[in-house]
């Protein structure tokens, strides 16, 4: 309590008192020589001594501008617009100043031909990250998803984003985008990239990040000084097996005191998926094959999704900023239909009987997240205090009806099975954090902070069997599951550069308390543990062309809330998905040693050990013939390998990024006294080509090929895949509009086979996803298109563990 009281006193002392000195304003009108107003001209105010930019704005539709809250001092005012000569005026400001009409003269040289000059994207490899600079490059004309697809080290397949075979935590301006993969994909596709400065792929996140952040993608936005309004509208049409639609709009307004950004998008999708499966069931006495089940499964999903997100910033003064932001998703209509035919053969491959099963579900959900931030900057440059509070409410309901008809080997109807389930998951997440940053010198930085997270989730399910046409409660499959989790964490992080060396070192501690209760089984699972998570990155510049670096990090991956839920969701009478309330968190030790040559060629060796690794396996019961997709903890997974990377410009219009990785995965687990160990070498390779075409560089082409070799994932072997993507974008109307065209899975080699064979488990499957499609998109920007928005989402690792039911 003493610590809490002291912290409250400190926060009270740090609460800012706003003291304003005497301030003035400047106003005027920007016009051409023929007295016509010039809309959206840039007006910048700078100090006389060092030309530091103080404030900026742009003219409105009538060419008028005004800048407020300016202290008394000497200033230079500059006004500019494309096709006109710049205007400059120096003055001493001691009262409100009305400049009247400012005339911009036409620039004859620029009027003859206006050339848009793009910078080349650049790649910088640091000890703990890759920094991909794209500001003012051709990539900035697309959307954020296209930027990620072009970012070295990032693999985007459909809506899945991976770094080093793992799902990264995605941040925008150091704040986490706390959405599911599908929701994140919609956000990135609807967000303009012309305000993106760089993308950081952080492979060894510091202790500042949650211990569950094994890799981080941080999208850094350009700083905006110009006031005004900008907006955009966009639409996308995708033709896969079925058509899909997406439409949206975004708006941003900035004044001297306020930033406000709001986006809305609507998506309507129908997706198709097909599986062909084979399961060999064994006689438990002889361990010989007793029956072979062959299934053909077709899945269709229909969904209508609304996304809304906004950010509001209030700049009280130069040192204090208050922010309110929210990401809201509404899914009022999600229909899921599964048609299944399963043929049952004896050991001599003779048909015995078969069944047809229809599974129809109707889902709906909402995911609403809200953040409030306060940032205080101290007098020392770079020193700041940030306080964040967060709340998420997530609600998911599912109504399911399953009908199964059984037939003998000569198609005679022999029986039926019917049941329905009603289920719900309600989750609330609360968190608060305080972060303090202190630059010790020009080359060293200290960071520290504390965080508390509280998660409460309650799930319920009711199952009804139909007997004589009447629904009867199935008490053995009706349950309520309550899960409570509290995490307390603190960290300290230090970074230092000197001579040819640089180091980042940190330590994070997280105390976790968990309690999960199943009403039906009367079981309560509790976990209470304190864990320490060190990390370090070391870099040595041996010469101007050669750098040597090493990284180490310990991290944690906690189970998804849905994976902890013990409920059984039947796909049909013999196939179900179930959770595991006894799941333990995964603890990961990861190390890298690498050498870079001229920041163009990289060689890395890495080693990873995962304790309690979680895999969802199709576990077959050879007595009941039921296959359960169940998440389980493995004893350990060990992975090590070698990566070879390069990126370079063939010429000023052709950029190449290439990587090949040879790695070995070994899974180990004890199944009731039977030790199972499997390992496999694999290869993962990428070849990415970016072309900038036409004289004005307004046509951009990207061709990317991914080779994912046969690999091991939890005793399942996934076959080879070749993933291909071709995207073309063209900017129009002086960059106010853009047209894009994308082709996915050019060679129809994205789908894959997988097989499972260990102990008395034997199954195969071919998965055919709806990932071959053509997509066309259009975006139009209006208002002052030079403005950068304050669009972002907040950091919250806990919401990343929300997972929709399969």
Buried (B, 14 or more C-beta within 10 A) or exposed (E): EEEEEEEEEEEEEBEEEEEEEEEBBBBBBBBBEEEEBBBBBBBBBBEEEEEEEBBBBBBBEEBEBBBBBBEEEEBBBBBBBBBBBEBEEEEEBEEEBEBEEBBBEEBEEEEEEEEBEBEBBBBEBBBBBBBBBBBBBBBBBBBBBBBBBBBBBBBBBBBEBBBBBBBBBBBBBBBBBBBBBBBBBBBBBBBBBBBBBBBBBBBBBBBBBBBBBBBBBBBBBBEBBBBBBBBBBBBBBBEBBBEBBBBBBBBBBBEBEEBBBBBBBBBBBBBBBBBBBBBBBBEEEEEEBBBBBBBEBBBBBBBBBBBBBBBBBEBEEEBBBBBBBBBBBBBEEBBBEBBBEBBBBEBEEEEEBBBBBBBBBBBBBBBBBBBBBBBBBBEEEEBBBBBBBBBBEBBBBBBBBBBBBBBEEEEEEEEEBBBBBBBBBBBBBBBBBBBBBBBBEEEBBBBBBBBBBBBBBBBBBBBBBBEEEEBEEEEEBBBBBBBBBBBBBBBBBBBBBEEEEBBBBBBBBBBBBBBBBBEBEEEEBEBEEEBEBEBBBBBBBEEEEEBBBBBBBBBBBBBBBBBBBBBBBBBBBBBBBBBBBBBBBBBBEBBBBBBBEEBBBBBBBBBBBBBBBBBBBBBBEBEEBBBBBBBBBBBBBBBBBEBBBBBBBEEEBBBEBBBBBBBBBBBBBEBEEEEBEBEBEBBBBBBBBBBBBEEBBBBBBBBBBBBBBBBBBBBBBBBBBBBBBBBBBBBBEEBBBBEBBBBBBBEEBBBBBBBBEBEBBBBBBBBBBBBBBEBBBBBBBEBBBBBBBBBBBBBBBBBBBBBBBE
